[in-house]
Amino acid sequence: MKKIAVSLCLCMLLALLGTAFIGVSAAEVEYVELDLADGNISIKSYGFDIGDDSYDYTGGKYLIKYTGGGVNRIDVQEATCTIILDNVDMSANQQMITIGKASDVTLVLRGTNKVKFSDTAKTGSAIGVAGDAKLTIEAESATDSLEVVGGAYGAGIGSTQDSYATTAQIIINSGKITATCGNTSASESAAIGGARNSGAQVTINGGDITATGLRNGPGIGAGREAPEGTTVTINGGLVKAVGGVNSAGIGGGYKSAADIYVNGGVVTATSGHASKVMGVQVGGVDFENVTSYTKTPRVYVTGGSILSYYKGDTAAPNALTVYKNAESTENALVQTAVALPSATDYIYVGSTPYLLAGTHIEFTNLYYFFFEAGSTPKLAYGDKEVTVTPGTAVTASDWTTAQTPVSKPAVNTPAPDTIVTIKPSEITTVGTTSGTTASFTAPTTSATTTAAPAAEETTTAATTTAAEEEGGCGSAIGVSGIALVASAAALGAIVKKRKED
């Protein structure tokens, strides 16, 4: 086994050499490029293993490919890192990506990615998140995708089975994501959220999400008989969730439930069971059977459009029990169908703009908003406006020409970062600095792309990006400074390689 240990401090060299270095732009970010074809990848706080090789590295940025077939996996333990998943196709009969204890991982999608159980009769989640860990998913562009299929009793993306925890954090900011859990005879899990006997804290800020639950599992929410505590928060994006038998589209599976917060986006939730609790509602079957809860779960809506129905019926919204906010104790909101005269990607409710990234599954230009009873909200988009009576449907012909047109809200999109990759053999520094080889030659740039995970447009929640600001010891060094680094080696710079049995 090889291990490369590093004791070179570039910060000291920079202070010594002063302005002799020509710095690379702060927007240039270095990632270590790894190939799963070389073996399992294990990422820790102090470095990583790939196959039989170990490396000291605390930069925390990885670009992972999979150029060959096989069943190799990614495991992160007690580490904070960013991983670009670059057209990876993973197929095995066990958990393939593990976000382990005390880890905080940003998974950036590039191209088409698949993480799927090849035999869904085998048990486990496809992407598993520990109870004290956080997974954030975002994409370089709207077309970059991730398809996940979990095994029996496991989620597509979610907690591990039988953990009896609801604290795993799953945040989706952007990307096209399709998730399914288990199989029709042994599912018990959410496609996104909790595996069997477990739940999660799910937040969706943007993206195009399709989540399909199977037997006893919701599309998004808590797995079968999960303990109390699962929450689903939707701030934006296009969300399509279908529950399995005994399960809600968004909420609970069999004998489980979740609190749901919808603040924006376009949400279509389809129940898999014709009980009194359906669609985006709190549980899969009669709530009286949910013995793990000491309180009645609720649905809170402050924005967005929600279509909820039982898939055995015609596509029509069912009556939801919806509350204005988490402090409400009364059912104060009324569902109102609103037909837009033409397609749009935003709408103003009063002075607040909401992005409508797409339409509901069954209807084009027809949305379902929730307004406070007795209010007279005004809707506007472009040069059209309408005043709404909550509970009374708005048709396309009800819209009139506005005296003051509104424009699409401005969205601050950060400039993309330039991704520069190095091979593991080129690692000679601890941190996110520009890589140099042991002989202080310029690093090989294996790929350079503009790879900022562009945050999904949303006006209701701040999104995150995969790129972190570079600075301090992480400042990159220009190629023109390499010779000066070499001359400074005599001042005490040490690069040491150690071979271990």
DODO-837647 format. One record per residue (C-alpha): residue number from 0; y, x, z. Coordinates in steps of 0.001 Angstrom, whole numbers, m for minus. Layout:
+-----+---------+---------+---------+
!  nr !       v !       u !       w !
+-----+---------+---------+---------+
! NUM !       Y !       X !       Z !
...
+-----+---------+---------+---------+
end
This chain:
+-----+---------+---------+---------+
!  nr !       v !       u !       w !
+-----+---------+---------+---------+
!   0 !       0 !       0 !       0 !
!   1 !    3430 !    1328 !    m895 !
!   2 !    6505 !     807 !    1200 !
!   3 !   10005 !    1838 !     192 !
!   4 !   12382 !    2367 !    3111 !
!   5 !   16104 !    2943 !    2582 !
!   6 !   18767 !    4572 !    4726 !
!   7 !   21633 !    5010 !    2261 !
!   8 !   24902 !    3308 !    3324 !
!   9 !   27113 !    2634 !     326 !
!  10 !   29940 !    1512 !    2572 !
!  11 !   30258 !    5095 !    3923 !
!  12 !   30259 !    6500 !     395 !
!  13 !   32932 !    4088 !    m710 !
!  14 !   35134 !    5075 !    2220 !
!  15 !   34563 !    8767 !    1401 !
!  16 !   35204 !    8541 !   m2301 !
!  17 !   38082 !    6053 !   m2067 !
!  18 !   39371 !    4728 !   m5352 !
!  19 !   37141 !    6926 !   m7481 !
!  20 !   34768 !    4021 !   m7906 !
!  21 !   35383 !    1344 !  m10468 !
!  22 !   34075 !   m1885 !   m8957 !
!  23 !   32173 !   m4552 !  m10821 !
!  24 !   33580 !   m8075 !  m10605 !
!  25 !   32754 !   m9906 !   m7391 !
!  26 !   31201 !  m12625 !   m9568 !
!  27 !   28397 !  m10255 !  m10599 !
!  28 !   25421 !  m10919 !   m8340 !
!  29 !   22221 !   m8900 !   m8215 !
!  30 !   18778 !  m10462 !   m7938 !
!  31 !   15411 !   m8758 !   m7614 !
!  32 !   13159 !   m9948 !  m10432 !
!  33 !    9584 !  m10714 !   m9422 !
!  34 !    6605 !  m11974 !  m11413 !
!  35 !    3977 !  m14116 !   m9731 !
!  36 !    1486 !  m12666 !  m12196 !
!  37 !    1615 !   m9521 !  m10026 !
!  38 !     350 !  m11395 !   m6968 !
!  39 !    1419 !  m13684 !   m4144 !
!  40 !    5052 !  m13315 !   m3073 !
!  41 !    5892 !  m13287 !     626 !
!  42 !    9579 !  m13157 !    1613 !
!  43 !   10672 !  m12196 !    5128 !
!  44 !   13952 !  m11382 !    6826 !
!  45 !   13474 !   m7634 !    6346 !
!  46 !   11929 !   m7538 !    2867 !
!  47 !    9183 !   m8895 !     696 !
!  48 !    5596 !   m8345 !    m389 !
!  49 !    4272 !   m8869 !   m3895 !
!  50 !     590 !   m8352 !   m4410 !
!  51 !    m332 !   m5208 !   m2429 !
!  52 !    3190 !   m3722 !   m2424 !
!  53 !    5800 !   m4075 !     330 !
!  54 !    9535 !   m3443 !      82 !
!  55 !   12362 !   m3200 !    2595 !
!  56 !   15141 !   m5400 !    1200 !
!  57 !   17663 !   m7639 !    2908 !
!  58 !   19628 !   m8732 !    m137 !
!  59 !   17997 !  m12145 !     m36 !
!  60 !   18304 !  m12915 !   m3765 !
!  61 !   15257 !  m13264 !   m5998 !
!  62 !   14577 !  m14339 !   m9569 !
!  63 !   10934 !  m15376 !   m9858 !
!  64 !    8960 !  m15810 !  m13076 !
!  65 !    5285 !  m16445 !  m13782 !
!  66 !    4248 !  m14769 !  m17013 !
!  67 !     530 !  m15247 !  m16508 !
!  68 !   m1827 !  m17943 !  m15342 !
!  69 !   m3384 !  m18020 !  m11911 !
!  70 !   m2978 !  m19540 !   m8483 !
!  71 !    m488 !  m17176 !   m6844 !
!  72 !    1985 !  m18648 !   m4369 !
!  73 !    5434 !  m18171 !   m2788 !
!  74 !    5784 !  m18004 !     992 !
!  75 !    9067 !  m17642 !    2912 !
!  76 !    9014 !  m16986 !    6646 !
!  77 !   12013 !  m16576 !    8970 !
!  78 !   14306 !  m15700 !    6069 !
!  79 !   17521 !  m16900 !    4489 !
!  80 !   17408 !  m16399 !     743 !
!  81 !   18221 !  m17713 !   m2726 !
!  82 !   15408 !  m18010 !   m5266 !
!  83 !   15988 !  m18681 !   m8956 !
!  84 !   12830 !  m20345 !  m10264 !
!  85 !   12782 !  m19269 !  m13914 !
!  86 !   10472 !  m21478 !  m16029 !
!  87 !    7664 !  m21198 !  m13486 !
!  88 !    4444 !  m23189 !  m13961 !
!  89 !    2397 !  m23158 !  m10744 !
!  90 !    m925 !  m24944 !  m10459 !
!  91 !   m3334 !  m24660 !   m7550 !
!  92 !   m5223 !  m26729 !   m5004 !
!  93 !   m3154 !  m25751 !   m1984 !
!  94 !     500 !  m25616 !    m975 !
!  95 !    2181 !  m23450 !   m3600 !
!  96 !    5676 !  m22958 !   m2178 !
!  97 !    6050 !  m22704 !    1586 !
!  98 !    9440 !  m22812 !    3285 !
!  99 !    8197 !  m21531 !    6604 !
! 100 !    9550 !  m21499 !   10127 !
! 101 !   13226 !  m20695 !   10714 !
! 102 !   13875 !  m20324 !    6961 !
! 103 !   16873 !  m21453 !    4922 !
! 104 !   16100 !  m21363 !    1193 !
! 105 !   18226 !  m22308 !   m1804 !
! 106 !   15938 !  m22955 !   m4776 !
! 107 !   17823 !  m22737 !   m8068 !
! 108 !   16204 !  m24277 !  m11147 !
! 109 !   16348 !  m22517 !  m14488 !
! 110 !   14568 !  m24091 !  m17459 !
! 111 !   11396 !  m26154 !  m16974 !
! 112 !    9499 !  m25642 !  m13728 !
! 113 !    6265 !  m27211 !  m12498 !
! 114 !    4577 !  m27041 !   m9098 !
! 115 !    1500 !  m29240 !   m9273 !
! 116 !   m1852 !  m29681 !   m7580 !
! 117 !   m4500 !  m29293 !  m10278 !
! 118 !   m6784 !  m31541 !   m8222 !
! 119 !   m4888 !  m34153 !   m6226 !
! 120 !   m7987 !  m34844 !   m4136 !
! 121 !   m7279 !  m31557 !   m2359 !
! 122 !   m4950 !  m31783 !     642 !
! 123 !   m1421 !  m30475 !    1049 !
! 124 !    2208 !  m30715 !     m61 !
! 125 !    3207 !  m28981 !   m3283 !
! 126 !    6415 !  m27637 !   m1718 !
! 127 !    6121 !  m27662 !    2057 !
! 128 !    9040 !  m27367 !    4475 !
! 129 !    8531 !  m26490 !    8139 !
! 130 !   10078 !  m28606 !   10870 !
! 131 !   12776 !  m26031 !   11670 !
! 132 !   13448 !  m25024 !    8037 !
! 133 !   15862 !  m26097 !    5323 !
! 134 !   15340 !  m26308 !    1546 !
! 135 !   18291 !  m26817 !    m817 !
! 136 !   17543 !  m27506 !   m4497 !
! 137 !   20102 !  m27145 !   m7272 !
! 138 !   20137 !  m26300 !  m10958 !
! 139 !   22015 !  m24064 !  m13337 !
! 140 !   22562 !  m27029 !  m15670 !
! 141 !   21827 !  m30752 !  m15817 !
! 142 !   18810 !  m30161 !  m18073 !
! 143 !   17035 !  m27684 !  m15799 !
! 144 !   14079 !  m29419 !  m14206 !
! 145 !   11383 !  m29390 !  m11556 !
! 146 !    8189 !  m31439 !  m11616 !
! 147 !    6106 !  m31539 !   m8435 !
! 148 !    2786 !  m33216 !   m7671 !
! 149 !    1394 !  m33049 !   m4139 !
! 150 !   m2210 !  m33270 !   m3042 !
! 151 !   m3914 !  m35808 !    m824 !
! 152 !   m1961 !  m36624 !    2356 !
! 153 !     802 !  m34261 !    1210 !
! 154 !    4271 !  m34782 !    m198 !
! 155 !    5551 !  m33571 !   m3533 !
! 156 !    8535 !  m31996 !   m1759 !
! 157 !    8489 !  m32398 !    1988 !
! 158 !    7084 !  m31664 !    5385 !
! 159 !    3546 !  m30524 !    5962 !
! 160 !     887 !  m33102 !    6753 !
! 161 !     114 !  m34099 !   10321 !
! 162 !    3048 !  m32109 !   11716 !
! 163 !    4398 !  m35169 !   13592 !
! 164 !    7899 !  m33802 !   13006 !
! 165 !   10888 !  m35401 !   11260 !
! 166 !   13274 !  m32428 !   11346 !
! 167 !   12506 !  m30628 !    8071 !
! 168 !   15705 !  m30605 !    5963 !
! 169 !   15566 !  m31265 !    2206 !
! 170 !   18857 !  m31235 !     280 !
! 171 !   19110 !  m31902 !   m3472 !
! 172 !   22410 !  m31084 !   m5150 !
! 173 !   21582 !  m31146 !   m8867 !
! 174 !   18851 !  m30869 !  m11474 !
! 175 !   16291 !  m33179 !  m13030 !
! 176 !   13543 !  m33633 !  m10456 !
! 177 !   10338 !  m35642 !  m10801 !
! 178 !    8125 !  m35903 !   m7725 !
! 179 !    4792 !  m37585 !   m7004 !
! 180 !    2553 !  m37380 !   m3968 !
! 181 !   m1210 !  m37358 !   m3646 !
! 182 !   m3404 !  m39834 !   m5467 !
! 183 !   m4032 !  m43563 !   m5403 !
! 184 !   m6892 !  m43342 !   m2882 !
! 185 !   m5529 !  m40698 !    m463 !
! 186 !   m1764 !  m40497 !    m611 !
! 187 !    m186 !  m41496 !    2720 !
! 188 !    2943 !  m39444 !    1959 !
! 189 !    6397 !  m39719 !     460 !
! 190 !    6984 !  m38124 !   m2914 !
! 191 !   10112 !  m36601 !   m1329 !
! 192 !   10244 !  m36514 !    2462 !
! 193 !    7405 !  m36814 !    4936 !
! 194 !    3730 !  m36076 !    4450 !
! 195 !    1162 !  m38055 !    6430 !
! 196 !    2182 !  m38424 !   10083 !
! 197 !    5509 !  m36709 !    9467 !
! 198 !    9012 !  m37321 !    8212 !
! 199 !   12099 !  m35388 !    7126 !
! 200 !   15877 !  m35354 !    6815 !
! 201 !   16511 !  m35967 !    3104 !
! 202 !   19993 !  m35655 !    1561 !
! 203 !   20706 !  m36211 !   m2138 !
! 204 !   24162 !  m35182 !   m3328 !
! 205 !   23506 !  m35288 !   m7075 !
! 206 !   20988 !  m34813 !   m9841 !
! 207 !   18569 !  m37072 !  m11696 !
! 208 !   15782 !  m37844 !   m9238 !
! 209 !   12574 !  m39794 !   m9876 !
! 210 !   10262 !  m40112 !   m6871 !
! 211 !    7018 !  m42095 !   m7044 !
! 212 !    4981 !  m42840 !   m3951 !
! 213 !    1377 !  m43934 !   m4109 !
! 214 !    m912 !  m45594 !   m1558 !
! 215 !     856 !  m46020 !    1826 !
! 216 !    3716 !  m43715 !     838 !
! 217 !    7320 !  m44417 !    m227 !
! 218 !    9150 !  m42757 !   m3072 !
! 219 !   11617 !  m41173 !    m638 !
! 220 !   11297 !  m41319 !    3141 !
! 221 !    8659 !  m41153 !    5871 !
! 222 !    4942 !  m40639 !    5468 !
! 223 !    2320 !  m42933 !    6903 !
! 224 !    2693 !  m43518 !   10673 !
! 225 !    5455 !  m40925 !   10980 !
! 226 !    7252 !  m40773 !   14319 !
! 227 !   10770 !  m42080 !   14643 !
! 228 !   13608 !  m40009 !   13194 !
! 229 !   13413 !  m39847 !    9386 !
! 230 !   16729 !  m40292 !    7564 !
! 231 !   17575 !  m40579 !    3862 !
! 232 !   21208 !  m39971 !    2861 !
! 233 !   22333 !  m40469 !    m744 !
! 234 !   25838 !  m39290 !   m1609 !
! 235 !   25577 !  m39175 !   m5388 !
! 236 !   23345 !  m38772 !   m8407 !
! 237 !   20920 !  m41016 !  m10256 !
! 238 !   18048 !  m41870 !   m7893 !
! 239 !   14937 !  m43792 !   m8914 !
! 240 !   12358 !  m44340 !   m6174 !
! 241 !    9122 !  m46329 !   m6384 !
! 242 !    6937 !  m47039 !   m3360 !
! 243 !    3180 !  m47312 !   m3323 !
! 244 !    1090 !  m50087 !   m1816 !
! 245 !    2393 !  m50982 !    1676 !
! 246 !    5491 !  m48886 !    1113 !
! 247 !    9179 !  m49109 !     374 !
! 248 !   10867 !  m47459 !   m2566 !
! 249 !   13156 !  m45702 !     m95 !
! 250 !   12339 !  m45855 !    3589 !
! 251 !    8931 !  m46079 !    5217 !
! 252 !    5306 !  m45911 !    4243 !
! 253 !    2552 !  m47762 !    6054 !
! 254 !    3589 !  m48224 !    9704 !
! 255 !    6632 !  m45970 !    9368 !
! 256 !   10344 !  m46417 !    8774 !
! 257 !   13610 !  m44569 !    8155 !
! 258 !   17341 !  m44971 !    8545 !
! 259 !   19060 !  m45014 !    5149 !
! 260 !   22660 !  m44092 !    4302 !
! 261 !   24010 !  m44704 !     796 !
! 262 !   27518 !  m43354 !     217 !
! 263 !   27482 !  m42999 !   m3565 !
! 264 !   25360 !  m42645 !   m6678 !
! 265 !   23200 !  m45120 !   m8570 !
! 266 !   20066 !  m46005 !   m6626 !
! 267 !   17101 !  m48021 !   m7880 !
! 268 !   14474 !  m48644 !   m5203 !
! 269 !   11268 !  m50497 !   m6015 !
! 270 !    8926 !  m51685 !   m3276 !
! 271 !    5185 !  m51455 !   m3671 !
! 272 !    4416 !  m54362 !   m1370 !
! 273 !    5584 !  m57969 !   m1313 !
! 274 !    6418 !  m58063 !    2381 !
! 275 !    9623 !  m59198 !    4007 !
! 276 !   10816 !  m55590 !    4054 !
! 277 !   11161 !  m54298 !     518 !
! 278 !   12900 !  m51912 !   m1834 !
! 279 !   15550 !  m49778 !    m205 !
! 280 !   14795 !  m51421 !    3104 !
! 281 !   13530 !  m49750 !    6219 !
! 282 !    9763 !  m50034 !    6157 !
! 283 !    6796 !  m50647 !    3936 !
! 284 !    5200 !  m53581 !    5770 !
! 285 !    6198 !  m55903 !    8582 !
! 286 !    8360 !  m53927 !   10945 !
! 287 !    6544 !  m55392 !   13945 !
! 288 !    3632 !  m53093 !   13067 !
! 289 !    5784 !  m49961 !   13242 !
! 290 !    4952 !  m48981 !   16814 !
! 291 !    6484 !  m45492 !   16669 !
! 292 !   10041 !  m46875 !   16665 !
! 293 !   12012 !  m47923 !   19727 !
! 294 !   14886 !  m49304 !   17641 !
! 295 !   15227 !  m51256 !   14430 !
! 296 !   15982 !  m48921 !   11503 !
! 297 !   18971 !  m49855 !    9381 !
! 298 !   20494 !  m49448 !    5940 !
! 299 !   24133 !  m48339 !    5921 !
! 300 !   26205 !  m48509 !    2740 !
! 301 !   29716 !  m47177 !    2176 !
! 302 !   29584 !  m46734 !   m1611 !
! 303 !   27391 !  m46426 !   m4665 !
! 304 !   25302 !  m49008 !   m6486 !
! 305 !   21917 !  m50188 !   m5176 !
! 306 !   19295 !  m52204 !   m7036 !
! 307 !   16311 !  m53070 !   m4853 !
! 308 !   13333 !  m55255 !   m5685 !
! 309 !    9567 !  m55681 !   m5459 !
! 310 !    7849 !  m54335 !   m8551 !
! 311 !    5568 !  m57364 !   m8751 !
! 312 !    8601 !  m59586 !   m9345 !
! 313 !   11105 !  m59763 !  m12133 !
! 314 !   13834 !  m57153 !  m11822 !
! 315 !   16304 !  m58865 !   m9559 !
! 316 !   17869 !  m57576 !   m6363 !
! 317 !   16434 !  m58913 !   m3154 !
! 318 !   18557 !  m59754 !    m155 !
! 319 !   19141 !  m56603 !    1857 !
! 320 !   20217 !  m56390 !    5454 !
! 321 !   23015 !  m53868 !    5030 !
! 322 !   25537 !  m52548 !    7504 !
! 323 !   28977 !  m51084 !    7002 !
! 324 !   28459 !  m47935 !    9023 !
! 325 !   26316 !  m46468 !   11737 !
! 326 !   28361 !  m48158 !   14445 !
! 327 !   27972 !  m51655 !   12998 !
! 328 !   25869 !  m54199 !   14824 !
! 329 !   26492 !  m57048 !   12401 !
! 330 !   25517 !  m57670 !    8825 !
! 331 !   29022 !  m57399 !    7390 !
! 332 !   28367 !  m56453 !    3764 !
! 333 !   27659 !  m58718 !     804 !
! 334 !   25851 !  m57590 !   m2327 !
! 335 !   27803 !  m58204 !   m5531 !
! 336 !   26612 !  m57737 !   m9094 !
! 337 !   29219 !  m56118 !  m11335 !
! 338 !   28894 !  m55891 !  m15105 !
! 339 !   31055 !  m53266 !  m16765 !
! 340 !   32511 !  m54056 !  m20192 !
! 341 !   31305 !  m50692 !  m21494 !
! 342 !   29480 !  m47616 !  m20290 !
! 343 !   31284 !  m45363 !  m17859 !
! 344 !   30515 !  m42488 !  m15528 !
! 345 !   32900 !  m43413 !  m12742 !
! 346 !   34557 !  m46409 !  m11140 !
! 347 !   37347 !  m46821 !   m8591 !
! 348 !   36848 !  m49094 !   m5601 !
! 349 !   40398 !  m49419 !   m4395 !
! 350 !   41734 !  m45879 !   m4492 !
! 351 !   38325 !  m44215 !   m4039 !
! 352 !   36506 !  m43024 !   m7167 !
! 353 !   32703 !  m43040 !   m7371 !
! 354 !   30654 !  m41321 !  m10025 !
! 355 !   28028 !  m43473 !  m11712 !
! 356 !   25707 !  m40896 !  m13264 !
! 357 !   23590 !  m43233 !  m15368 !
! 358 !   22406 !  m46806 !  m14940 !
! 359 !   19695 !  m48671 !  m13083 !
! 360 !   16239 !  m48685 !  m14603 !
! 361 !   16240 !  m52237 !  m15949 !
! 362 !   19901 !  m52847 !  m16682 !
! 363 !   22627 !  m51140 !  m18675 !
! 364 !   26201 !  m51353 !  m17380 !
! 365 !   25130 !  m53638 !  m14513 !
! 366 !   25660 !  m52357 !  m10984 !
! 367 !   25199 !  m53711 !   m7471 !
! 368 !   27920 !  m52959 !   m4923 !
! 369 !   28259 !  m53981 !   m1287 !
! 370 !   31593 !  m55291 !     m33 !
! 371 !   32756 !  m56545 !    3322 !
! 372 !   32640 !  m60313 !    3603 !
! 373 !   36086 !  m61885 !    3258 !
! 374 !   37627 !  m58838 !    1565 !
! 375 !   39156 !  m58801 !   m1941 !
! 376 !   38344 !  m55335 !   m3316 !
! 377 !   39840 !  m54220 !   m6603 !
! 378 !   37736 !  m52278 !   m9101 !
! 379 !   39181 !  m50160 !  m11889 !
! 380 !   38087 !  m47745 !  m14563 !
! 381 !   39961 !  m46573 !  m17607 !
! 382 !   42436 !  m49268 !  m18596 !
! 383 !   40408 !  m52147 !  m17071 !
! 384 !   40520 !  m53732 !  m13624 !
! 385 !   39133 !  m56727 !  m11765 !
! 386 !   39529 !  m58254 !   m8309 !
! 387 !   36202 !  m59117 !   m6690 !
! 388 !   35110 !  m61969 !   m4478 !
! 389 !   32167 !  m60516 !   m2515 !
! 390 !   28954 !  m62316 !   m3402 !
! 391 !   30309 !  m63651 !   m6712 !
! 392 !   29004 !  m61839 !   m9779 !
! 393 !   31532 !  m60075 !  m12013 !
! 394 !   30873 !  m60445 !  m15733 !
! 395 !   32097 !  m58190 !  m18509 !
! 396 !   34640 !  m60794 !  m19551 !
! 397 !   36219 !  m60916 !  m16081 !
! 398 !   37850 !  m57536 !  m16547 !
! 399 !   41507 !  m57503 !  m17577 !
! 400 !   43851 !  m54842 !  m18905 !
! 401 !   45323 !  m52805 !  m16085 !
! 402 !   49039 !  m52212 !  m15775 !
! 403 !   48335 !  m48687 !  m14566 !
! 404 !   45210 !  m47113 !  m16087 !
! 405 !   43132 !  m44723 !  m13986 !
! 406 !   41678 !  m41461 !  m15199 !
! 407 !   38379 !  m39801 !  m14488 !
! 408 !   38678 !  m37927 !  m11187 !
! 409 !   39029 !  m34177 !  m11481 !
! 410 !   36093 !  m32130 !  m10244 !
! 411 !   36525 !  m28551 !   m9112 !
! 412 !   33653 !  m26635 !  m10696 !
! 413 !   33427 !  m22994 !   m9622 !
! 414 !   33234 !  m20328 !  m12293 !
! 415 !   29638 !  m19259 !  m12985 !
! 416 !   28388 !  m16017 !  m11571 !
! 417 !   26798 !  m13340 !  m13712 !
! 418 !   23232 !  m12693 !  m12644 !
! 419 !   22043 !   m9106 !  m12935 !
! 420 !   18383 !   m8401 !  m12210 !
! 421 !   16584 !   m5257 !  m11109 !
! 422 !   12913 !   m4455 !  m10688 !
! 423 !   11416 !   m3850 !   m7228 !
! 424 !   11013 !    m163 !   m8080 !
! 425 !   14791 !     105 !   m8463 !
! 426 !   15565 !   m1013 !   m4919 !
! 427 !   17284 !    1813 !   m3075 !
! 428 !   19798 !     m57 !    m963 !
! 429 !   19629 !   m2576 !    1794 !
! 430 !   21785 !   m5577 !     968 !
! 431 !   23031 !   m7292 !   m2164 !
! 432 !   24546 !   m4171 !   m3705 !
! 433 !   24133 !   m3048 !   m7259 !
! 434 !   20779 !   m1308 !   m7518 !
! 435 !   20352 !    2363 !   m8286 !
! 436 !   17145 !    4318 !   m8615 !
! 437 !   16149 !    7135 !   m6320 !
! 438 !   17566 !    9648 !   m8823 !
! 439 !   20885 !    7745 !   m8817 !
! 440 !   20734 !    6682 !  m12440 !
! 441 !   22214 !    3402 !  m13556 !
! 442 !   20036 !     339 !  m12866 !
! 443 !   18108 !   m1341 !  m15630 !
! 444 !   19569 !   m4740 !  m16374 !
! 445 !   16601 !   m6873 !  m17286 !
! 446 !   18527 !  m10079 !  m17638 !
! 447 !   22165 !  m11059 !  m17567 !
! 448 !   23078 !  m14710 !  m17629 !
! 449 !   25808 !  m16994 !  m16409 !
! 450 !   23816 !  m18603 !  m13671 !
! 451 !   25971 !  m20505 !  m11258 !
! 452 !   24133 !  m23478 !   m9886 !
! 453 !   26734 !  m26006 !  m10996 !
! 454 !   27155 !  m28584 !   m8275 !
! 455 !   26520 !  m32169 !   m9348 !
! 456 !   29800 !  m34019 !   m9618 !
! 457 !   30300 !  m36165 !   m6546 !
! 458 !   33309 !  m37407 !   m4684 !
! 459 !   31507 !  m38338 !   m1507 !
! 460 !   29909 !  m35112 !    m313 !
! 461 !   30470 !  m31433 !    m748 !
! 462 !   27693 !  m29624 !   m2578 !
! 463 !   26564 !  m26057 !   m2217 !
! 464 !   26031 !  m23252 !   m4700 !
! 465 !   23375 !  m20602 !   m4798 !
! 466 !   25810 !  m17737 !   m5255 !
! 467 !   27351 !  m16196 !   m2139 !
! 468 !   30549 !  m14196 !   m2018 !
! 469 !   29893 !  m10452 !   m2269 !
! 470 !   31807 !   m8043 !     m47 !
! 471 !   31688 !   m5231 !    2507 !
! 472 !   28522 !   m3237 !    2126 !
! 473 !   27512 !   m5646 !    m589 !
! 474 !   30226 !   m4521 !   m3022 !
! 475 !   28831 !   m3473 !   m6396 !
! 476 !   29446 !      m4 !   m7808 !
! 477 !   30372 !     544 !  m11435 !
! 478 !   28272 !    2758 !  m13659 !
! 479 !   31145 !    5239 !  m13870 !
! 480 !   30723 !    5929 !  m10140 !
! 481 !   27056 !    6908 !  m10347 !
! 482 !   27762 !   10608 !  m10841 !
! 483 !   29978 !   10602 !   m7747 !
! 484 !   27184 !    8978 !   m5778 !
! 485 !   24885 !   11784 !   m6892 !
! 486 !   27359 !   14438 !   m5778 !
! 487 !   27704 !   12700 !   m2425 !
! 488 !   23948 !   12854 !   m1857 !
! 489 !   24379 !   16359 !    m464 !
! 490 !   26538 !   14871 !    2301 !
! 491 !   23540 !   13231 !    3896 !
! 492 !   22408 !   10329 !    1732 !
! 493 !   18658 !    9912 !    2105 !
! 494 !   16297 !    7848 !      16 !
! 495 !   12815 !    7960 !    1425 !
! 496 !    9568 !    6622 !     m38 !
! 497 !    6562 !    6315 !    2189 !
! 498 !    3044 !    5605 !    1027 !
! 499 !     843 !    3763 !    3474 !
! 500 !   m2849 !    3217 !    3427 !
+-----+---------+---------+---------+
end
